[in-house]
Amino acid sequence: MGNPYPPRPDYGPPPPGYASPEEKNWALLTHFGGIIIGFIAPLITLLVKGPQSPTLRAHAVEALNFQIPWNAALLVGQIISVCSGGFLFFIPLGVWLVMAVFCVLGGLRAS
């Protein structure tokens, strides 16, 4: 009985440029979507378009590797804010602002 899974393709460096305008839009949505819905946007891109395009897979992995720790920091900031009775409300706000700035920079570099 053979291996039920297809062989894993070589995920080398992504090719330069985008194959289509749709691919560029997906890359931008991957980076900018992290501002609003966190790591869900790059995860959707990775699962939906990642197997079809090595460029989009590279962008999705990069955005996902950025979003996961920053969303964890946002969660910790929110816990600290709640435990302080709202006195330290600026901690999650500051984390979100830093995350938003870097998401915009990532989206600009992707375009």
SULVEN-V139284 format. One line per field, one symbol per residue. phi: phi as a letter, one per 40 degrees, with the letter a starting at -180 (. if undefined). burial: + if it has 24 or more other ideal C-beta (glycine too) atoms within 12 Angstrom, else -. A space follows every 10 residues. Layout:
BEGIN
phi: ???
burial: ???
END
This chain:
BEGIN
phi: .ccccccccc ccccccgbca cccccccccc ccccccbgcc ccccccccbd ccbccccccc cccccccccc cccccccccc ccccggcbcc cccccccccc cccccccccc c
burial: ---------- ---------- --+--+++++ +++++--++- +++-++--++ --++++++++ ++++-++--+ +--+--+--- ---------- ++--++--++ -++--++--+ -
END
